[in-house]
Amino acid sequence: MSRIQFTGFALSLMLAVFDVCAQQANPGPRPPDFSKVDIKVDDLGHRTYMLEGQGGNITLAVADDGIIMVDSEFAPLHDKIKAAIATVTDQPVRYLIDTHFHLDHTGGSAAFAAEGAAVVAQENVRKRLAAGTEGMNGNHMTPLPESDLPTKVYGDELTLKLKGRMAELRHLSAAHTDGDTYVYFADANVLATGDLVSIGRYPYIDVVNGGNLKGMIAAANALLKRTTDQTRIVPGHGPLAGKPDLLVYRDMLQSAHTRMEKLVREGKSEDDVLAARPFADFDAKFGATEQASQNFIRAVYRSLKTGAS
């Protein structure tokens, strides 16, 4: 499917992602007016860039013979993303890494693939995209055709190389989803986390599709081991971050686990914990909507009730 064939099929996929995004803090319009979206480019040094638009943040690593790109936002933003890339390099995208299957990160992948990029993802991402999914609130994502699926998959770890650049891909299981990848560019000391990390908002833990709070905490701890005080962290959502931000984020997740574990041990039902509002202080800090607050409570509660805590 080419990028100009953005018809009813692609629109249905896009709307499914808006349902996912609505479960997070401070969701945008449903659907947003893509004509009003600007792509902001942040220079991270060493020919590495963070792009912010509508959807998951993008990371670019420019090599002598092409670009390694992490995530692609929504399909309708392809031309704007291409224009933003052109402001820093005329190199083509050689590798496009999908950090997980949600279409606010993978929606543009088919268009870049049509232009020659190899789309890379953890093997569970391809399975989810091929099969279609149901979300925690019943939102449905239609299966993608074979032509729009990642063309290069891996299991636990993979290294991608271009002339003068290298990307280290690592899979962290049962965290945001069951197919999460983080990407580390050692030469630039830049870490792209996908939705393993969100800054200034609640993370979305997709418990229906393999996500779990325990895995999110483990992921945060693993990411902390890869960072130094100089590491720039490109989160899935939110502003550019550093190790202190990641520490605060990990501590919030751990605190949420501790509070919910107590309620679960007391035999509280999901309705009980929703009424108790155990994360009211976090709600205030993030400016969370009622829907975002409830969805985080549900995801944390269900994570512990599965016995995986």
C-alpha positions in Angstrom: 0.0 0.0 0.0 1.5 3.3 -1.0 1.2 6.4 1.1 -1.2 8.0 -1.4 -3.6 5.1 -0.9 -4.8 6.5 2.4 -8.4 5.3 2.1 -11.0 3.7 4.2 -8.7 0.8 5.3 -5.9 3.1 6.5 -8.4 5.4 8.1 -9.9 2.6 10.1 -6.4 1.7 11.4 -5.7 5.3 12.3 -8.9 5.6 14.2 -8.0 2.5 16.2 -4.9 4.2 17.3 -6.8 7.2 18.5 -8.7 4.9 20.8 -5.3 3.7 22.2 -4.1 7.3 22.6 -7.3 8.3 24.3 -6.4 5.9 27.1 -3.3 8.0 27.9 -2.9 11.3 29.7 -3.9 14.5 27.9 -5.0 13.0 24.6 -5.2 15.3 21.6 -8.2 15.8 19.4 -10.0 12.7 18.0 -8.9 12.7 15.3 -6.3 15.5 15.2 -6.1 17.9 12.3 -2.9 16.7 10.7 -2.7 19.8 8.5 -1.9 21.8 11.7 0.8 19.5 13.0 4.3 20.9 12.9 7.3 18.6 13.1 9.9 19.9 15.5 13.5 18.9 15.0 15.9 18.8 18.0 19.6 18.3 17.3 21.1 15.9 19.8 24.6 16.1 18.4 26.7 13.6 16.4 24.2 13.7 13.5 21.4 12.4 15.7 18.0 14.1 16.0 14.7 13.9 17.8 11.5 14.7 15.8 8.3 15.6 17.6 4.9 15.8 15.9 1.7 14.0 16.6 2.2 10.5 18.0 5.3 8.8 19.2 8.7 10.6 19.1 11.0 9.8 16.2 14.8 9.4 16.5 17.1 9.8 13.5 20.7 8.7 13.2 22.3 9.9 10.0 25.2 7.8 8.5 27.3 8.4 5.5 25.1 6.1 3.4 21.6 6.6 4.9 19.5 7.0 8.0 18.5 4.7 10.8 15.1 5.9 11.9 13.2 4.9 15.0 9.3 5.0 14.7 7.3 6.9 12.1 4.2 8.5 13.8 0.9 8.5 11.9 0.6 7.8 8.2 -0.8 11.2 7.2 2.3 12.9 8.5 4.7 11.2 6.1 5.3 14.2 3.9 5.9 16.5 6.8 8.3 14.1 8.4 10.1 13.7 5.1 10.4 17.5 4.9 11.7 17.7 8.4 14.3 15.0 7.6 15.4 17.0 4.5 16.3 20.0 6.7 19.2 17.9 8.3 20.2 15.5 5.5 19.5 14.4 2.0 20.3 10.8 2.9 17.4 8.2 2.5 16.0 6.2 5.3 17.6 2.8 5.1 16.3 1.2 8.3 13.1 2.1 10.1 12.7 0.5 13.5 9.2 -0.1 15.0 9.6 0.0 18.8 6.2 -1.7 19.2 3.0 -2.3 17.2 0.8 0.7 18.1 0.0 2.8 15.0 0.9 6.2 16.5 4.5 4.8 16.2 4.2 2.5 13.1 1.5 4.2 11.0 4.0 5.7 8.6 6.2 2.6 8.2 4.5 1.4 5.0 5.2 4.6 3.2 8.8 4.6 4.1 9.1 1.0 3.1 7.6 1.9 -0.3 10.5 4.3 -0.6 13.1 1.6 0.1 13.5 1.4 3.9 13.8 -2.0 5.6 11.2 -2.0 8.4 12.7 -3.7 11.5 10.8 -4.9 14.6 10.7 -7.5 17.3 8.9 -10.7 16.1 5.8 -10.1 18.2 5.2 -6.8 16.6 4.8 -8.5 13.2 2.5 -11.0 14.7 0.3 -8.4 16.3 0.1 -6.3 13.2 -0.7 -9.3 11.0 -3.4 -10.7 13.4 -5.0 -7.4 14.5 -5.6 -6.7 18.1 -8.2 -5.7 20.7 -7.3 -3.1 23.3 -8.1 -2.9 27.0 -11.2 -0.8 26.3 -12.4 -2.9 23.4 -10.8 -0.8 20.7 -10.1 -2.8 17.6 -7.1 -2.7 15.2 -7.6 -4.3 11.8 -5.0 -6.7 10.6 -2.4 -5.2 8.2 -1.8 -6.7 4.8 1.4 -8.6 4.2 2.8 -5.8 2.2 2.7 -3.4 5.2 4.3 -5.7 7.8 7.9 -5.4 9.0 10.3 -7.1 6.7 13.1 -7.8 9.2 12.3 -9.3 12.6 14.5 -10.4 15.5 14.0 -12.1 18.9 16.1 -10.7 21.7 18.8 -8.5 20.3 20.0 -7.1 17.0 22.6 -4.7 15.8 22.1 -2.6 12.7 25.0 -0.9 10.9 25.4 1.7 8.3 28.6 3.5 7.2 29.7 5.3 10.3 26.7 4.5 12.5 25.4 1.6 14.6 22.1 0.9 16.4 21.8 -1.6 19.2 18.3 -3.1 19.5 17.1 -4.9 22.6 13.8 -6.6 23.3 12.3 -6.1 26.8 9.3 -8.5 27.3 6.0 -8.0 29.0 6.4 -4.3 29.5 4.4 -1.8 27.5 3.5 -4.7 25.2 5.0 -8.1 24.4 7.1 -6.7 21.6 9.0 -3.7 22.9 12.3 -2.6 21.5 14.7 0.1 22.8 17.4 1.4 20.6 20.8 2.7 21.8 23.1 4.8 19.7 26.4 4.5 21.6 28.4 7.0 19.5 25.9 9.7 20.3 24.9 8.3 23.8 21.2 8.6 22.8 18.6 6.1 24.0 15.3 5.7 22.2 12.8 4.0 24.4 9.5 3.8 22.6 6.6 3.6 25.0 8.7 1.9 27.6 9.1 5.5 28.9 6.6 8.4 28.8 7.6 11.7 30.4 5.0 14.1 31.9 2.1 11.7 31.5 1.0 8.2 32.6 2.4 5.4 30.4 -0.1 3.2 28.6 0.4 -0.4 29.8 -1.3 -2.6 27.1 -2.2 -5.4 29.4 -4.4 -7.1 26.8 -1.4 -7.4 24.4 1.3 -8.6 26.7 2.0 -5.5 28.8 2.5 -5.6 32.5 3.5 -3.1 35.3 6.2 -5.5 36.6 7.7 -5.6 33.1 7.6 -1.8 32.9 9.5 -1.5 36.2 12.0 -4.1 35.0 12.4 -2.2 31.7 13.0 1.1 33.5 15.7 -0.5 35.6 17.3 -2.0 32.5 17.3 1.3 30.7 18.8 3.0 33.8 21.7 0.6 33.4 22.3 1.8 29.9 22.4 5.5 30.8 25.0 7.8 32.2 24.5 11.4 33.4 25.1 12.5 29.8 22.7 10.2 28.1 19.9 11.9 26.1 16.7 9.8 26.3 14.1 10.1 23.6 10.9 8.8 25.3 7.9 7.4 23.4 5.9 10.5 24.4 7.0 13.7 26.1 10.1 15.9 26.0 13.7 14.9 25.7 14.8 13.4 29.0 17.9 12.4 31.0 18.7 9.9 33.7 17.2 12.0 36.5 13.8 12.0 34.6 14.1 8.2 34.1 14.7 7.7 37.8 11.6 9.8 38.7 9.6 7.8 36.2 10.8 4.4 37.6 10.1 5.5 41.1 6.5 6.5 40.1 6.0 3.0 38.6 7.4 1.3 41.7 5.2 3.4 44.0 2.1 2.6 41.9 3.0 -1.1 42.3 3.4 -0.8 46.1 0.1 1.0 46.6 -1.9 -1.3 44.3 -0.3 -4.4 45.8 -1.6 -3.4 49.2 -5.2 -2.9 47.9 -5.1 -6.2 46.0 -4.0 -8.0 49.2 -6.9 -6.4 51.0 -9.2 -8.1 48.5 -10.3 -4.8 46.8 -12.1 -5.2 43.5 -11.3 -3.1 40.4 -14.3 -0.9 41.2 -13.1 -0.4 44.7 -9.6 0.7 43.6 -11.1 3.1 41.0 -13.2 4.7 43.8 -10.1 4.9 46.1 -8.1 6.9 43.6 -4.8 5.6 44.9 -2.8 7.7 42.5 -4.5 11.1 43.0 -1.1 12.8 43.6 0.2 11.5 40.3 -3.0 12.6 38.6 -2.4 16.2 39.9 1.3 16.1 38.8 0.5 15.0 35.3 -2.7 17.0 34.9 -4.3 13.6 34.0 -7.8 13.4 32.5 -10.3 11.3 34.4 -10.1 8.7 31.6 -6.3 8.6 31.7 -6.4 8.2 35.5 -8.9 5.4 35.4 -7.0 3.5 32.6 -3.8 3.6 34.5 -5.5 2.3 37.6 -7.1 -0.5 35.6 -3.8 -1.4 34.0 -1.9 -1.5 37.3 -4.7 -3.5 39.0 -4.9 -6.0 36.2 -1.2 -6.4 36.1 -1.1 -7.5 39.7 -4.3 -9.6 39.4 -2.7 -11.7 36.6 -0.2 -13.1 39.2 2.7 -11.6 37.2 3.5 -9.1 39.9 
